[in-house]
Amino acid sequence: MIDVVKIREVAEAALEGTDRFVVDVKCSPANEIEVVIDADSSVDLDACVELSRKIEEAFDREQEDYELSVFSAGVGQPLKLLRQYYKLVGESVEVLLTSGTKMLATLREVSPEGITLSYTERKLIEGKKRKVEVEVEDFHAFSEIKWVKEYLDFK
């Protein structure tokens, strides 16, 4: 089985000096390798092909056969690295908390400890007969968060 650490090292070295970075590297027992990359801007097909070629140059297929897939982190995939969170500040995200609460919010701030989210909530305000929509800003530690995904609204 091919060493995942070596694959990650080769991929990170190949991406050095660009705004692209490795999000995840997986290798199955059948040597099916998946390398997921992201960027501070965007990842195009050419970037995936270029990285795939550089990884293939570093490993000898005669010595050990493998299947390699290099692709960009998708919109529906949970964020894994802090760098991905910074990229989405000011954007809409879908969040699932460990308590089971799912919310759609705007990512306001990111720190190594957690994230600050902004969303509207209906609350009963003193002096009002009905609930009113108010803007709420909450900090959530990463330990409270099961996953965060980028949210695209197609309206």
C-alpha positions, 0 to 999 in steps of 0.5 A: 500500500502506498504511504499517504504521508509521502503522497501528501508531502509530494502534493504539498511540495507541488502546490508550494508557492500557489494559493492552493493547498491539500485538504485531504489524502486517502488511500484504500487497501486497493491503492485507490488514492484520492487527493482533495485540494482547495484554494484561496481563490478557486481550483480549476481542472488544469490545477488538478491535472497538473498536480496529478502529473506531479504525483505520478512522477514521484511514484513508480507504477512498475513498483506498485500499481495505483489509481489516482484521483485529484479533485477540488473540495466540493460545495457539499463537502464539510470544511476540514481546515481552518484555511477553508473557513477563512475563505468563506468569511462573509458567505452563507454556510450550513452548520450542524451543531453536535446538539443536532441543531441545523442552521443557515447563517452567515460566517462572520469571524473565524478563530482557531477556537471557533466561528462567529455566525450571524442569522435571523431568529424570531424572538418575543420582545418585551412590549410586543405581542408577536415574535419579531425577527432579530439578527443574532450573532453567536460564537460556536467553538469547534467542539460544538460543531459537527460540520460546516458546509458552504451554502449556495442559494440558487434563487 
